[in-house]
Amino acid sequence: MTKCVCATILMLLAPLSQAAGFHYCSGKITNLVTRSTIENTRVMLEGMTGSAQLGYGGSTQSDMQQRQFSMLLAAYLAGKSVTLEFDDSSLSCANNHDTVLIRYVSL
């Protein structure tokens, strides 16, 4: 009986944890593009499909975007791997990341 109740509770909570979860992609940067015509910087990693986008938090967070870009550029020039966090646990690194916003960058 106790096992059944615990299993039922876990099944009910699983969608809630997935909706609020994150996923991570790690690897060396293969492409880093920033544009002057729009506030848009994209990054591609080894093992990640598509190009993720800096910009989490909107234009009011441009200082955060600049810090992320600085970290990405430093890692790219040094040939170091980075880890990117995304706000959607339903994706994996094999999914297309075009326009998916990067939540944080870690070296």
DSSP file (Angstrom, degrees, kcal/mol; ACC not computed):
  #  RESIDUE AA STRUCTURE BP1 BP2  ACC     N-H-->O    O-->H-N    N-H-->O    O-->H-N    TCO  KAPPA ALPHA  PHI   PSI    X-CA   Y-CA   Z-CA
    1    1 A M     >        0   0    0      0, 0.0     4,-2.2     0, 0.0     5,-0.2   0.000 360.0 360.0 360.0 -45.8    0.0    0.0    0.0
    2    2 A T  H  >  +     0   0    0      1,-0.2     4,-2.5     2,-0.2     5,-0.2   0.895 360.0  51.2 -62.7 -40.7    2.8    2.4    0.9
    3    3 A K  H  > S+     0   0    0      1,-0.2     4,-2.5     2,-0.2    -1,-0.2   0.890 109.6  50.8 -63.1 -38.7    4.7    1.7   -2.3
    4    4 A C  H  > S+     0   0    0      2,-0.2     4,-2.2     1,-0.2    -2,-0.2   0.908 110.9  47.5 -65.9 -42.8    1.5    2.3   -4.3
    5    5 A V  H  X S+     0   0    0     -4,-2.2     4,-2.3     2,-0.2    -2,-0.2   0.919 113.4  48.5 -65.1 -44.0    0.9    5.7   -2.6
    6    6 A C  H  X S+     0   0    0     -4,-2.5     4,-2.4     1,-0.2    -2,-0.2   0.919 111.6  49.4 -62.9 -43.7    4.5    6.8   -3.1
    7    7 A A  H  X S+     0   0    0     -4,-2.5     4,-2.2     1,-0.2    -1,-0.2   0.894 110.8  50.4 -62.9 -40.0    4.5    5.7   -6.8
    8    8 A T  H  X S+     0   0    0     -4,-2.2     4,-1.9     2,-0.2    -1,-0.2   0.913 110.6  49.0 -64.4 -43.2    1.2    7.7   -7.3
    9    9 A I  H  X S+     0   0    0     -4,-2.3     4,-2.0     1,-0.2    -2,-0.2   0.921 111.3  49.7 -62.9 -44.3    2.7   10.8   -5.7
   10   10 A L  H  X S+     0   0    0     -4,-2.4     4,-1.6     1,-0.2    -1,-0.2   0.889 109.8  51.2 -62.7 -39.5    5.8   10.6   -7.8
   11   11 A M  H  < S+     0   0    0     -4,-2.2    -1,-0.2     1,-0.2    -2,-0.2   0.870 111.2  48.3 -66.0 -35.5    3.8   10.2  -11.0
   12   12 A L  H  < S+     0   0    0     -4,-1.9     4,-0.4     1,-0.2    -1,-0.2   0.837 114.9  44.7 -72.8 -32.5    1.7   13.2  -10.1
   13   13 A L  H  X S+     0   0    0     -4,-2.0     4,-2.0     1,-0.2     3,-0.4   0.699  92.9  82.0 -84.5 -20.3    4.8   15.4   -9.4
   14   14 A A  H  X S+     0   0    0     -4,-1.6     4,-2.0     1,-0.2     5,-0.2   0.892  90.1  49.3 -56.4 -46.5    6.9   14.3  -12.4
   15   15 A P  H  > S+     0   0    0      0, 0.0     4,-1.9     0, 0.0    -1,-0.2   0.863 110.2  53.0 -63.3 -32.0    5.2   16.7  -14.9
   16   16 A L  H  > S+     0   0    0     -4,-0.4     4,-1.2    -3,-0.4    -2,-0.2   0.910 110.3  45.8 -67.8 -41.9    5.7   19.6  -12.4
   17   17 A S  H  < S+     0   0    0     -4,-2.0    -1,-0.2     1,-0.2     4,-0.2   0.851 112.5  51.5 -70.7 -32.7    9.4   19.0  -12.0
   18   18 A Q  H >< S+     0   0    0     -4,-2.0     3,-1.1    -5,-0.2    71,-0.7   0.888 106.3  53.7 -70.7 -38.0    9.9   18.6  -15.8
   19   19 A A  H 3< S+     0   0    0     -4,-1.9    -1,-0.2     1,-0.3    -2,-0.2   0.830 115.8  39.3 -65.7 -31.4    8.2   21.8  -16.6
   20   20 A A  T 3< S+     0   0    0     -4,-1.2    -1,-0.3    -5,-0.1    -2,-0.2   0.303 100.2 107.6-100.2   8.9   10.5   23.7  -14.2
   21   21 A G    <   -     0   0    0     -3,-1.1    68,-0.5    -4,-0.2     2,-0.3  -0.184  54.8-141.0 -87.0 177.2   13.6   21.8  -15.1
   22   22 A F        -     0   0    0     66,-0.2     2,-0.3    67,-0.2    65,-0.2  -0.823   3.6-150.4-127.1 164.7   16.7   22.6  -17.0
   23   23 A H  E     -A   86   0A   0     63,-1.6    63,-2.8    -2,-0.3     2,-0.4  -0.971  11.8-147.5-135.9 158.7   19.0   20.9  -19.5
   24   24 A Y  E     -A   85   0A   0     -2,-0.3     2,-0.4    61,-0.2    69,-0.2  -0.937   8.4-167.2-128.7 143.4   22.7   21.3  -20.1
   25   25 A C  E     -A   84   0A   0     59,-2.0    59,-3.0    -2,-0.4     2,-0.3  -0.999  12.2-171.9-128.4 135.1   24.9   21.1  -23.1
   26   26 A S  E     +A   83   0A   0     -2,-0.4     2,-0.3    57,-0.2    57,-0.2  -0.939  26.9  94.8-127.6 148.9   28.7   21.0  -22.9
   27   27 A G  E     -A   82   0A   0     55,-2.0    55,-2.3    -2,-0.3     2,-0.2  -0.901  69.6 -53.7 159.0 177.7   31.5   21.1  -25.5
   28   28 A K  E     -A   81   0A   0     -2,-0.3    18,-2.4    53,-0.2     2,-0.4  -0.545  59.8-105.2 -79.1 147.6   33.9   23.3  -27.4
   29   29 A I  E     +C   45   0B   0     51,-0.6    16,-0.3    16,-0.2     3,-0.1  -0.585  35.4 178.7 -75.2 127.0   32.5   26.3  -29.2
   30   30 A T  E    S+     0   0B   0     14,-2.6     2,-0.3    -2,-0.4    15,-0.2   0.660  70.3  13.8-100.8 -21.6   32.4   25.7  -33.0
   31   31 A N  E     -C   44   0B   0     13,-1.3    13,-2.6     2,-0.0     2,-0.4  -0.958  55.5-175.9-156.9 135.4   30.8   29.0  -34.0
   32   32 A L  E     +C   43   0B   0     -2,-0.3     2,-0.4    11,-0.2    11,-0.2  -0.964  14.5 177.3-136.2 115.5   30.2   32.3  -32.2
   33   33 A V  E     +C   42   0B   0      9,-2.6     9,-3.0    -2,-0.4     2,-0.4  -0.975   8.5 179.8-127.2 129.4   28.3   35.0  -34.1
   34   34 A T  E     -C   41   0B   0     -2,-0.4     2,-0.4     7,-0.2     7,-0.2  -0.985  14.8-151.1-126.0 142.5   27.2   38.4  -33.0
   35   35 A R  E   > -C   40   0B   0      5,-1.8     5,-0.6    -2,-0.4    -2,-0.0  -0.863  15.4-156.3-117.0 145.7   25.3   40.9  -35.1
   36   36 A S  T   5S+     0   0    0     -2,-0.4    -1,-0.1     1,-0.1     3,-0.1   0.680  91.3  63.6 -88.9 -19.2   25.2   44.7  -35.1
   37   37 A T  T   5S+     0   0    0      1,-0.1     2,-0.3     3,-0.1    -1,-0.1   0.780 116.4  15.1 -79.0 -26.0   21.8   45.0  -36.8
   38   38 A I  T   5S-     0   0    0      2,-0.2     2,-2.0     0, 0.0    -3,-0.3  -0.971  87.2-102.1-141.5 156.4   19.9   43.3  -33.9
   39   39 A E  T   5S+     0   0    0     -2,-0.3     2,-0.4    -5,-0.1    -3,-0.1  -0.582  76.5 128.3 -80.4  86.5   20.8   42.4  -30.3
   40   40 A N  E   < +C   35   0B   0     -2,-2.0    -5,-1.8    -5,-0.6     2,-0.4  -0.949  33.1 177.2-150.1 118.9   21.5   38.8  -31.1
   41   41 A T  E     -C   34   0B   0     13,-0.5    13,-2.8    -2,-0.4     2,-0.3  -0.993  12.9-166.3-123.7 131.6   24.4   36.6  -30.4
   42   42 A R  E     -CD  33  53B   0     -9,-3.0    -9,-2.6    -2,-0.4     2,-0.4  -0.894   2.9-167.1-119.8 147.7   24.4   32.9  -31.3
   43   43 A V  E     -CD  32  52B   0      9,-2.2     9,-2.0    -2,-0.3     2,-0.4  -0.994   4.5-161.7-135.5 140.3   26.7   30.1  -30.2
   44   44 A M  E     -C   31   0B   0    -13,-2.6   -14,-2.6    -2,-0.4   -13,-1.3  -0.963  10.5-163.7-120.1 139.9   27.1   26.6  -31.5
   45   45 A L  E >   -C   29   0B   0     -2,-0.4     3,-1.7     5,-0.4   -16,-0.2  -0.851  32.7 -95.1-117.7 154.5   28.8   23.8  -29.6
   46   46 A E  T 3  S+     0   0    0    -18,-2.4     3,-0.1    -2,-0.3   -20,-0.1  -0.504 115.3  18.2 -59.2 133.0   30.2   20.4  -30.5
   47   47 A G  T 3  S+     0   0    0      1,-0.2     2,-0.4    -2,-0.2    -1,-0.2   0.485 104.0 105.0  82.1   2.4   27.5   17.8  -29.9
   48   48 A M    <   -     0   0    0     -3,-1.7     2,-0.4     2,-0.1    -1,-0.2  -0.965  65.7-133.9-118.2 133.8   24.7   20.4  -29.9
   49   49 A T  B     -f   96   0C   0     44,-2.3    48,-2.1    46,-0.5    -3,-0.0  -0.690  67.3  -2.7 -86.9 133.7   22.3   20.9  -32.8
   50   50 A G  S    S-     0   0    0     -2,-0.4     2,-0.5    46,-0.2    -5,-0.4  -0.163  92.6 -67.3  82.6-178.0   21.5   24.4  -33.9
   51   51 A S        -     0   0    0     -7,-0.1    48,-1.1    -9,-0.0    49,-0.3  -0.951  42.9-145.9-119.8 117.2   22.7   27.7  -32.5
   52   52 A A  E     -D   43   0B   0     -9,-2.0    -9,-2.2    -2,-0.5     2,-0.4  -0.311  18.7-127.5 -75.8 163.9   21.5   28.8  -29.1
   53   53 A Q  E     -De  42 101B   0     47,-2.8    49,-2.5   -11,-0.2   -11,-0.2  -0.939   1.2-137.1-124.4 132.3   21.0   32.5  -28.4
   54   54 A L        +     0   0    0    -13,-2.8   -13,-0.5    -2,-0.4    49,-0.1  -0.509  69.6  90.9 -71.2 152.9   22.2   34.9  -25.7
   55   55 A G    >   +     0   0    0     47,-0.4     3,-2.3     1,-0.2    -1,-0.2   0.484  39.4 160.8 136.8   7.9   19.4   37.1  -24.4
   56   56 A Y  T 3  S+     0   0    0     46,-0.6    -1,-0.2     1,-0.3     8,-0.1  -0.391  75.7  25.9 -58.7 126.5   17.8   35.4  -21.5
   57   57 A G  T 3  S-     0   0    0     -2,-0.1     3,-0.4     7,-0.0    -1,-0.3   0.349 114.1-105.3 100.2  -5.5   16.0   38.1  -19.6
   58   58 A G    X   -     0   0    0     -3,-2.3     3,-1.8     1,-0.2    -3,-0.1  -0.162  58.8 -42.7  80.7-175.2   15.5   40.5  -22.5
   59   59 A S  G >  S+     0   0    0      1,-0.3     3,-1.3     2,-0.1    -1,-0.2   0.717 127.1  69.5 -67.3 -22.0   17.2   43.7  -23.4
   60   60 A T  G 3  S+     0   0    0     -3,-0.4     3,-0.3     1,-0.3    -1,-0.3   0.669  96.7  56.0 -69.1 -13.7   17.1   45.0  -19.9
   61   61 A Q  G X>  +     0   0    0     -3,-1.8     4,-1.8     1,-0.2     3,-0.9   0.003  66.7 127.4-104.5  27.6   19.6   42.3  -19.0
   62   62 A S  H <>  +     0   0    0     -3,-1.3     4,-2.3     1,-0.3    -1,-0.2   0.802  68.7  59.2 -60.5 -29.9   22.2   43.4  -21.6
   63   63 A D  H 3> S+     0   0    0     -3,-0.3     4,-1.8     2,-0.2    -1,-0.3   0.889 106.1  48.7 -64.7 -36.6   25.0   43.6  -19.0
   64   64 A M  H <> S+     0   0    0     -3,-0.9     4,-2.4     2,-0.2    -2,-0.2   0.899 110.1  51.4 -66.8 -39.9   24.4   39.9  -18.3
   65   65 A Q  H  X S+     0   0    0     -4,-1.8     4,-2.7     1,-0.2    -2,-0.2   0.889 108.0  52.5 -63.2 -39.2   24.5   39.1  -22.0
   66   66 A Q  H  X S+     0   0    0     -4,-2.3     4,-2.3     2,-0.2    -1,-0.2   0.888 109.3  49.2 -64.9 -38.9   27.8   41.0  -22.3
   67   67 A R  H  X S+     0   0    0     -4,-1.8     4,-2.2     2,-0.2    -2,-0.2   0.918 111.7  49.0 -65.8 -42.4   29.3   38.9  -19.5
   68   68 A Q  H  X S+     0   0    0     -4,-2.4     4,-2.6     1,-0.2    -2,-0.2   0.928 111.3  49.6 -62.0 -44.2   28.1   35.7  -21.1
   69   69 A F  H  X S+     0   0    0     -4,-2.7     4,-2.9     1,-0.2     5,-0.2   0.911 109.2  52.3 -61.4 -42.1   29.6   36.8  -24.4
   70   70 A S  H  X S+     0   0    0     -4,-2.3     4,-2.3     1,-0.2    -1,-0.2   0.909 111.1  47.0 -60.1 -43.0   32.9   37.6  -22.8
   71   71 A M  H  X S+     0   0    0     -4,-2.2     4,-2.3     2,-0.2    -2,-0.2   0.914 113.3  48.5 -65.0 -42.9   33.0   34.2  -21.2
   72   72 A L  H  X S+     0   0    0     -4,-2.6     4,-2.6     2,-0.2    -2,-0.2   0.915 112.1  48.5 -64.3 -43.0   32.1   32.5  -24.5
   73   73 A L  H  X S+     0   0    0     -4,-2.9     4,-2.7     2,-0.2     5,-0.2   0.916 111.4  49.9 -64.0 -43.3   34.8   34.5  -26.4
   74   74 A A  H  X S+     0   0    0     -4,-2.3     4,-1.9    -5,-0.2     6,-0.2   0.920 113.0  46.6 -60.9 -44.2   37.5   33.7  -23.8
   75   75 A A  H  X>S+     0   0    0     -4,-2.3     5,-2.2     2,-0.2     4,-0.9   0.904 112.3  50.7 -64.6 -41.6   36.6   30.0  -24.0
   76   76 A Y  H ><5S+     0   0    0     -4,-2.6     3,-0.6     1,-0.2    -2,-0.2   0.935 112.4  45.4 -62.0 -47.7   36.6   30.0  -27.8
   77   77 A L  H 3<5S+     0   0    0     -4,-2.7    -1,-0.2     1,-0.2    -2,-0.2   0.835 117.0  45.4 -66.1 -32.7   40.0   31.7  -28.0
   78   78 A A  H 3<5S-     0   0    0     -4,-1.9    -1,-0.2    -5,-0.2    -2,-0.2   0.544 108.4-122.8 -87.5  -7.7   41.5   29.4  -25.4
   79   79 A G  T <<5 +     0   0    0     -4,-0.9     2,-0.2    -3,-0.6    -3,-0.2   0.770  61.1 148.6  71.3  25.0   39.9   26.2  -26.9
   80   80 A K      < -     0   0    0     -5,-2.2   -51,-0.6    -6,-0.2    -1,-0.2  -0.582  48.0-114.2 -92.0 153.6   38.1   25.4  -23.6
   81   81 A S  E     -A   28   0A   0     -2,-0.2     2,-0.3   -53,-0.2   -53,-0.2  -0.536  29.6-160.4 -80.7 152.3   34.8   23.6  -23.3
   82   82 A V  E     -A   27   0A   0    -55,-2.3   -55,-2.0    -2,-0.2     2,-0.4  -0.880  11.8-137.7-126.9 161.6   31.8   25.4  -21.8
   83   83 A T  E     -AB  26 106A   0     23,-2.7    23,-2.3    -2,-0.3     2,-0.4  -0.992  17.3-162.0-120.0 129.6   28.5   24.3  -20.3
   84   84 A L  E     -AB  25 105A   0    -59,-3.0   -59,-2.0    -2,-0.4     2,-0.4  -0.906   5.7-149.5-110.6 138.5   25.3   26.1  -21.3
   85   85 A E  E     -AB  24 104A   0     19,-2.2    18,-3.7    -2,-0.4    19,-0.9  -0.906  12.1-166.7-108.4 136.7   22.1   25.8  -19.2
   86   86 A F  E     -AB  23 102A   0    -63,-2.8   -63,-1.6    -2,-0.4    16,-0.1  -0.879  26.1-126.3-121.9 154.8   18.7   26.0  -20.9
   87   87 A D  S    S+     0   0    0     14,-0.5     2,-0.5    -2,-0.3    15,-0.1   0.209  85.8  77.7 -86.3  13.8   15.3   26.6  -19.3
   88   88 A D    >   -     0   0    0    -65,-0.2     3,-1.1     1,-0.1   -66,-0.2  -0.931  50.3-172.9-133.4 109.6   13.6   23.5  -20.8
   89   89 A S  T 3  S+     0   0    0    -71,-0.7   -67,-0.2    -2,-0.5    -1,-0.1   0.569  81.0  74.1 -77.9  -7.2   14.1   20.0  -19.5
   90   90 A S  T 3  S+     0   0    0    -72,-0.2    -1,-0.2   -69,-0.2     2,-0.2   0.631  88.6  75.1 -79.9 -11.7   12.1   18.5  -22.4
   91   91 A L    <   -     0   0    0     -3,-1.1     2,-0.3     4,-0.0    -5,-0.1  -0.584  62.1-163.1 -95.3 160.0   15.0   19.2  -24.8
   92   92 A S    >   -     0   0    0     -2,-0.2     3,-1.4   -69,-0.1   -67,-0.1  -0.812  42.3 -95.8-127.2 175.4   18.3   17.4  -25.1
   93   93 A C  T 3  S+     0   0    0     -2,-0.3   -44,-2.3     1,-0.3     4,-0.1   0.734 122.7  62.8 -66.0 -20.1   21.5   18.5  -26.9
   94   94 A A  T 3  S+     0   0    0    -46,-0.2    -1,-0.3     2,-0.1     2,-0.1   0.688  86.6  92.0 -77.5 -18.5   20.4   16.6  -30.0
   95   95 A N  S <  S-     0   0    0     -3,-1.4   -46,-0.5     1,-0.1     2,-0.3  -0.383  96.0 -90.4 -72.7 155.7   17.3   18.8  -30.3
   96   96 A N  B     -f   49   0C   0      1,-0.1   -46,-0.2   -48,-0.1    -1,-0.1  -0.528  37.1-169.8 -68.0 124.5   17.5   21.9  -32.5
   97   97 A H    >   +     0   0    0    -48,-2.1     3,-2.3    -2,-0.3   -44,-0.2   0.253  32.4 141.8-101.6  10.5   18.6   24.9  -30.3
   98   98 A D  T 3  S-     0   0    0      1,-0.3   -46,-0.2   -46,-0.1     3,-0.1  -0.369  83.4  -1.2 -56.4 125.6   17.9   27.6  -32.8
   99   99 A T  T 3  S+     0   0    0    -48,-1.1     2,-0.4     1,-0.3    -1,-0.3   0.412  94.5 139.5  70.1   3.3   16.5   30.6  -30.9
  100  100 A V    <   -     0   0    0     -3,-2.3   -47,-2.8   -49,-0.3    -1,-0.3  -0.646  54.6-123.6 -75.3 128.9   16.6   28.7  -27.6
  101  101 A L  B     -e   53   0B   0     -2,-0.4   -14,-0.5   -49,-0.2     2,-0.5  -0.532  13.7-127.1 -80.8 136.9   17.8   31.2  -24.9
  102  102 A I  E     -B   86   0A   0    -49,-2.5   -46,-0.6    -2,-0.3   -47,-0.4  -0.682  17.2-167.4 -80.7 126.8   20.9   30.4  -22.9
  103  103 A R  E     -     0   0A   0    -18,-3.7     2,-0.3    -2,-0.5   -17,-0.2   0.909  67.5 -11.3 -82.8 -46.3   20.2   30.7  -19.1
  104  104 A Y  E     -B   85   0A   0    -19,-0.9   -19,-2.2     2,-0.0     2,-0.4  -0.993  56.0-137.8-153.4 160.5   23.8   30.6  -18.0
  105  105 A V  E     -B   84   0A   0     -2,-0.3     2,-0.4   -21,-0.2   -21,-0.2  -0.948  19.6-174.8-118.3 135.6   27.4   29.9  -19.2
  106  106 A S  E      B   83   0A   0    -23,-2.3   -23,-2.7    -2,-0.4    -2,-0.0  -0.996 360.0 360.0-132.9 138.6   29.9   28.0  -17.2
  107  107 A L              0   0    0     -2,-0.4   -26,-0.1   -25,-0.2    -1,-0.1   0.385 360.0 360.0-102.0 360.0   33.6   27.3  -17.9
